């Protein structure tokens, strides 16, 4: 299987989702938002992964956001398997007839979901977002925390508002972004890195179980 991963920033790589794909013997390649209009992109791909982004899905003044929303609309209409992380999950929600709005605050820590369809979605997961999603009737909510949706399924599309791809390596790469120059954010990031290092094996096992379940959903096997 050939998986295309849309990576929105050099410091925000696919992390554990790439190693999961490799463990299955599948192929993957990363593309940037500027490559979304590449001819034959969909034809060359059996599944897509859309990672997190600093931009918001409602910032339609940004050209690549518009292009990626258009791509997600096509993937949903054509029932192409797609897994969305944070920004990617928000794309699934908004192009599937839901909405995305600012929460009025930010979540930047490892957190467990308090309501889940199955225990695989419980966590703890790294949450790093300032927007929340709503979904149209008929879209399955797979997880939430304190009423904020964290996991959804819309046909062949599965979205996680949190970051299941994250390990300490990914978090250290995030730390190179100017966003973390603010002292309190840097402190929270270091705490997240410490947690990731102390719980590395458990985090990897949780993530692989979630990816396995999600890809089975995407491929119509669950």
C-alpha positions in Angstrom: 0.0 0.0 0.0 1.2 3.5 -0.9 0.5 6.2 1.7 0.9 9.9 1.0 1.6 12.0 4.1 0.9 15.7 3.9 3.5 17.5 6.1 2.9 21.1 6.7 6.3 22.1 8.3 9.8 20.6 8.4 9.7 20.4 12.2 6.3 18.6 12.2 7.2 15.2 10.8 5.2 12.0 10.8 7.1 10.4 13.7 5.4 7.2 14.9 2.9 7.0 12.1 5.8 6.6 9.6 7.4 3.9 11.6 4.0 2.1 11.9 3.6 2.3 8.2 7.0 0.8 7.7 6.3 -2.0 10.2 3.4 -3.0 8.0 5.6 -3.3 4.9 3.8 -0.4 3.3 5.4 2.5 1.4 5.0 6.2 2.3 6.2 9.5 1.0 5.8 13.0 2.4 4.6 15.9 0.3 4.2 19.6 1.2 1.0 21.6 0.8 2.5 23.1 -2.4 2.5 19.7 -4.0 -1.2 19.1 -3.3 -2.1 20.0 -6.9 0.4 17.6 -8.4 -1.1 15.7 -11.2 -2.0 12.2 -10.3 -1.4 12.7 -6.6 -4.6 10.8 -5.7 -4.1 8.2 -8.3 -0.6 7.4 -6.9 -2.0 6.9 -3.4 -3.9 4.2 -1.7 -4.4 6.3 1.5 -3.6 9.7 2.8 -2.4 11.1 6.2 -2.8 14.9 6.9 -0.6 16.0 9.8 -0.9 19.0 12.1 -0.3 22.6 11.0 0.3 26.1 12.5 -2.5 27.4 10.3 -6.2 27.0 10.9 -8.6 25.4 8.5 -10.8 28.5 8.5 -7.9 30.7 7.3 -9.1 30.6 3.7 -7.0 33.6 2.8 -4.1 31.1 2.7 -3.9 29.5 -0.7 -2.6 26.1 0.5 -5.4 25.8 3.1 -7.9 26.3 0.3 -6.1 23.7 -1.8 -6.0 21.1 1.0 -9.6 21.7 1.9 -10.5 21.0 -1.7 -8.4 17.8 -1.7 -10.0 16.6 1.6 -13.5 17.3 0.0 -12.4 15.1 -2.9 -11.1 12.3 -0.7 -14.3 12.2 1.4 -16.5 12.2 -1.7 -14.4 9.4 -3.4 -14.2 7.4 -0.1 -10.4 7.4 -0.2 -8.9 6.2 3.1 -7.5 9.2 5.0 -6.2 9.7 8.6 -6.2 13.2 9.9 -4.1 14.5 12.8 -5.1 17.8 14.6 -5.3 20.1 11.5 -6.0 17.0 9.4 -8.9 15.9 11.7 -10.3 19.5 11.5 -10.2 19.2 7.7 -12.2 16.0 7.9 -14.7 17.6 10.2 -15.3 20.9 8.2 -15.3 19.3 4.8 -17.6 16.6 6.1 -20.3 19.2 7.0 -19.2 20.1 10.5 -17.4 23.2 11.9 -14.1 24.3 13.5 -13.9 27.2 15.9 -11.4 28.6 18.4 -11.6 27.1 21.9 -10.6 30.4 23.5 -7.5 28.7 25.0 -4.9 26.2 24.2 -4.2 22.5 25.2 -0.5 21.7 25.4 0.0 18.6 27.5 -0.4 14.8 27.6 -4.0 14.0 28.4 -6.3 11.0 28.5 -9.7 11.0 26.9 -12.6 10.6 29.3 -15.1 9.3 26.8 -14.2 6.7 24.2 -15.9 4.3 21.8 -13.2 1.7 22.6 -10.3 1.8 25.0 -7.7 2.1 22.2 -8.7 5.8 22.0 -8.2 6.5 25.8 -4.6 7.6 25.9 -2.7 9.4 27.3 -2.1 11.5 24.1 -0.2 14.7 23.4 -2.8 17.4 22.9 -1.6 20.6 21.1 -4.5 22.6 19.7 -6.5 25.8 20.1 -9.5 24.9 18.0 -12.4 22.5 18.6 -14.5 20.6 16.1 -18.2 19.8 15.7 -19.5 17.2 13.2 -22.7 16.7 11.3 -25.2 14.1 12.3 -24.1 10.6 11.2 -20.3 11.2 11.8 -19.2 8.9 14.7 -17.5 10.5 17.6 -14.8 8.1 18.8 -13.3 10.0 21.7 -13.7 13.3 23.6 -12.2 14.9 26.7 -14.3 17.2 28.9 -16.8 17.5 26.0 -14.2 18.5 23.4 -14.2 16.0 20.5 -10.9 14.2 20.1 -11.6 11.4 17.6 -14.1 11.0 14.7 -14.9 8.7 11.9 -16.6 9.8 8.7 -16.8 6.8 6.4 -13.3 6.0 5.2 -11.8 9.0 7.1 -10.6 8.9 10.7 -9.5 12.0 12.6 -7.6 12.5 15.8 -7.6 16.0 17.3 -4.6 15.0 19.4 -1.1 13.9 18.2 -0.7 10.2 18.2 2.4 10.5 16.0 4.4 12.2 18.7 7.4 10.8 20.6 10.3 12.7 22.2 12.1 13.0 18.9 9.1 14.8 17.3 8.7 17.0 20.3 12.3 18.1 20.2 11.8 19.0 16.6 8.8 21.0 17.5 11.0 22.9 20.0 12.9 24.5 17.1 9.8 26.5 16.1 9.7 30.1 17.2 6.4 29.4 18.9 8.4 27.8 21.8 10.6 30.8 22.5 8.0 32.0 25.0 9.3 30.8 28.4 6.1 29.2 29.7 5.5 27.3 26.5 9.1 26.1 26.6 8.6 24.8 30.1 5.4 22.9 29.0 7.3 21.5 26.1 10.2 20.2 28.3 7.6 18.6 30.6 6.1 16.9 27.6 9.5 15.7 26.4 10.3 14.3 29.8 7.0 12.4 29.9 7.6 11.0 26.3 11.1 9.8 27.3 9.9 8.2 30.5 7.0 6.4 28.8 8.4 5.8 25.3 7.5 2.2 24.9 4.0 2.6 26.2 3.4 5.6 23.9 4.7 3.7 20.9 2.5 0.7 21.7 -0.6 2.9 22.2 0.0 4.7 19.0 0.5 1.6 16.9 -2.7 0.1 18.3 -4.6 3.3 17.4 -3.1 3.4 13.9 -3.9 -0.3 13.4 -7.5 0.2 14.4 -7.8 3.5 12.4 -6.4 2.0 9.2 -8.7 -1.0 9.5 -11.6 1.5 9.8 -10.3 3.5 6.8 -10.0 0.3 4.7 -13.4 -1.0 5.7 -12.1 -3.8 7.9 -13.5 -2.6 11.2 
